[in-house]
Amino acid sequence: MRKRMTRRVLSGAALAAGLLVSPSALGAEPVRLAVISESASNWPLYVAQAKGFFDKEGVTVQVTLTRSSAKQLEALDKGDFDIGHQAADHIIRAVEKGSELFVVMALNRPAFSIVAAPGIGALEDLRGKALAVDGAATGYALLLKKILARHGLREGDYTLKEVGGTNERYEAVRTRIAAAGLISPPFDLKLFADGFKSLGNTSDYFPHYQGSVAATRRSWASANRETLIRYIRGYVTASDWLFEPRNRAEAIEILLWRVTIDRAQAGATYESALAKALIPKAAVSVDGLRQVIEVLGETGQLRPPLPAPEKYLDPTYYTKAREGR
């Protein structure tokens, strides 16, 4: 599947109506946002666009689907994007290489189903098989390695096939290019409906691990302080709205507009995402970020003494965004 970047300029009212940019967005501050793929992990973002929460904060969010975490990280670091939704471990590794990136907000915990082709009944059966991952050295691939190690499989007992984001991993497993892979909702449900098997979920092993975060460059944040604060506030407002049970039906409609699944799968995804993956109020867990650092230390990607989470995090923008709410 192609890994080219696809640019989408979306405002809240435009998403809801499918037509014009809302009057409140005219003259608003632009934010160039990079995300890797379309999935339920971006549900608060979809809500913020559909409900006009960014517009109300005076920001217009221009979204690019990079379809590759590596491409996104490189482009974010050199200034092609203002904010990136990216796995926390990528930000940590970038900082250790001299990047000025830092975490401003949390998005979700890893709640990937380990989905396998029909006929594979246990993790032990993955010996000798190809497994679909974003990148072999990414944090989520590291989690998969740790899970497999608990079931007696070491590196070399299987092959990690780098294919890209959730959509690409879904296609790799569906077409049997890979025997199994880490698949997030709702794509895991689509595979289950076609007879594929669940071998567990990353949240069963790492319930507090900090998964995806919103990150930016310190120079951009300093020069665009109010814009960043307003972006965070709009996103958190959307998160609060999404977690409100009375909004469930409308939230499902918003997801259906963005992701090709049936209504039953969307409903099941809502329950799963809110229970396991999405983080209320997008609040960073320092302990969860510490777990990421420890995993990188265990795999030799960070050397002792391990850095404190605060090296990669600046909570001042989030704190300011939450004032008065």
N, C-alpha and C positions, 0 to 999 in steps of 0.2 A: 504494500500500500504506500502511496506517496507520503513523504514526510515534509512536504513543502509547508510554508507558513500561510495561513489563510486569515486575511484581515476582515474583521467585522466591526463596524462602528454602530454601537447600539445605545440608545437612550431608553430610559424607563418607559416613557409614553410610546416611543416608536415600537418597542417590543410588544407592548400590550395591544396597540392598534395595528401594528404592522405597516404603519404609514410614515407619519411625520415626526420630527423632533418636537418635543413639547415646548411651549413658550418659555417655561421656567428654565429650560436647558440652554436657551439662546444666550450666548455670552458667558457661559459657565466655563470654569477651568477644566481643560482636558487632562485626563489621566490615561496614559498608554499602559494597558494591562495585558500581561501575557499569561495564558493558561495552556495546559498541555492538551487537554481533550474535553469533549462534551460528556459529562456524566453527572450523577447525583452529588458528587463531591462539590460541584459548583452550584448547588441548589440555592444557597443564600444569595449568590451573585445573580442568578436568574430572577430571584424574587426582587432584589434591589432594582434591577432593570425594569421588570414588569410593573412594579408598584410605584416607580418613580422616586425611590428613596434617595438615589444619588442626585437626581434632579433637584430635589428639595434641599439638598446640602450644597447645591451650586457647583457640582462637578459633572462632567460628561465623560463616561468611561468608554474608551475605544479598546475593544477586545481583539486580541490576536490569538488564534489557535496555533501553537507551535508544533504540536504532535511529537515533540521530543523534549525531554527534560534537559538534555545536554545543549541543544540549540537554544532553548529558552535561557538557560543560565548564562551562556556566553553572551547572548544579545542583551540581557538585563545588565550584566556586569559592564559592558561597554557603552551603555546608555541608549540602546535602541528602544527600551521600554522603561517606564517609570517604576512599575510595581510588577512583581512576578508571583504567581501562586505556584509554589515549588516545595518539594520535600525538604524537611529541615536539615537532613544530613548533607544535602547538596550545598546549602548555605554555609554550613560549618566547614566543609572541605574547601569551599571557595575562600572563606576568610583565612584559613590556614595557609592558603597560597598567596595571600596578600590583598584579597578583594576587600572593598569597603562595604559590601553588602551586610545587612543585619535584619533580624526578624522584628516585625512590628505588630503582628497579629497571628493568631492560630486559626486554622481552618478545620482540620479534621484529624482524627486518629486513624491509623491503618485498619480498615475492616474489610480486607480482601478475602473473598472465598478462594480456596485452593480448588480450582475446578479441573477435573480430569475427564478424559474421554471415556465413553462407555467401555466396560470391561476392566477398568482399573478400580479396584475396590479399596485400596489402602495406600498410605504414603510410601510404605515399603515397596509397593509395586512400581514406583517411579524409577527404580534402579535401571540404568541404561537408557533412560528416556530423555528427550529434549523438553525443556521447560521454558515457557515464554515469560520474559522479564523486560522491563524498560531498558535497563543497563545492568551489566554483570556486577558492577561495583556500587550500585545505588543502595540506599538504606533499605528499601523494601526487598531487594534481592538478598541483602544480608539477613533480613528477618527470615526469608524463606530458607536460606542455608541453615540458620539456627534451628528452625523447626524440623527440617529434614535430618539434621544431626541428632536430634532427640529421638528420631526413629531409625537410627543406625545407618543413615546415608551420609557419606562424607563427600567433599569435593572430589570429582573424578568418577563418582558413581553415577553421575547424571551430567547433562549438558545444559548450560544456560544459553538460551537463544535470545539475543537482543532484538526486539521488534518494535518497541516504542510504547506509547501510552495505553490506557485502558482499551480504547477502540481497537488498536492494533493487536493487543494481546488477545482480545476477544476473537478477532478474525483468525489469528494464528491457531488458537485452540479449536475453534469451530471448523476450520478447514483441515485439521489434523497436521498442520505444519509442526505444532508442538503437542505433546501428549497431555500437558497440563499447564496451568498458569495462574497467576494472581489476578483475579477478576473482581472488580468492584460492582456494586449495584448500579443500575438495574441489569447490566449485561450478564451477570452470573445467573440471574433468574431466567433470562432468555435461553441460556445454555442448559439449565436444569430442565426447562420445558421440552428441550430437544433430546433429553435422555442422558445428558452429561452428569457426572457425579461430583458431589461435594466431599472433599477430604478434610474439611475443617476450615477454620477462619483465623486469620492472623490475630484478631481481637481475643480469641480464646487463649492465646499464648502471651500477648503483649497488650493488655487492656488499657494501659496508661501511656503508652509510647506516643511521643509527639510526631504526628505524620506530616501533613502539608501545612505550610505557613504562608503568610504574605510577607514578602521581603522587598527591600529597596536599597538604594545606595545612600550612604550617609550624606554625601554632598547634595543629592537631590532632595532628601528629606529636610535638610537645613534650609535650602533655598525655597522650598515649597511646603513649609510647615503647615500652614492652614489648609492647603489642598489635601495633604496627607491626612490630617485630622478629620476633615470632612469626609474623605473616602472611608476611613475607618468607621466613622459614625453612621454613614449610610449602610455599610455592610452589617454592622452590629444591629441596627434597626431591622434589617431584613432577617437576620438570624432570630431575633426576638419574635418577629412576626411568624416565621416558619415554625418555631417551637410552640406556638399557641395552638392548642387542639382545635379551636373553632375555625382555624384557617386551613385545615387539612384538605378539604375538597378543592379549594382554589389553588393551593400549593401543588396538588397533583396535576391540575390543569396546566400550570406553568411548566412543570417538568415534561409533560406530554408534548408541549409546544417545542421543546428543545431536544428531547431524546426519543428515538423511535422504539417504543415499547407499548404493550397493551395496558389497559387501565388496571387490570388486576395486578400486573407486575409493578406498576407505578405505586399502587396502594401498599404492596408488600415492601417496596423500596422505602417508602415513607417511614414505616415502622422500624425497619432495620437501620436506616441512616440516622434517625433521631436517637435510637437506643445505643448504637455502637460507634458511629463514625463522626457525625457532625458535632462540633464542640459548642455548647451554649455560650452565647455572647462573644464567641471567637477569642476567648481568653487563653493566653499562652500558659501552659503548665510547665513551671520551672523543673519540677521533678520529671515530667515527660521528656523535656529537652535534655535533662541529665542522662536519661536512659539512652537517648540517641548517642550522646557523647561516649557513654560506656560501651555501646555496641561497636562504635568506631575504634575505641581503644582495644577491645577484644580482638578485632580483626587486624590490628596493627596499623590502622589508618591515622590514629592519633597516638602520640607517645606520652608516657607518664612523665611528670604528673599531669593528669587530665585537666584541661581548662574548666573553669566554672561556666555554667550556662550563660551568665551575665555577659560574657565576652561576645556573644553572638546576638544579644537581645538588648533593645532599648525600649522600655515600657512607657516612656514619657509621652509619646504621641497617643498611645492607646488610653493612657490615664486621662489625658486632656480631653480626648474624644468622649470619654465616659462622664466627665464632670457635668453636673446639672441634669443628668438623665434619671 
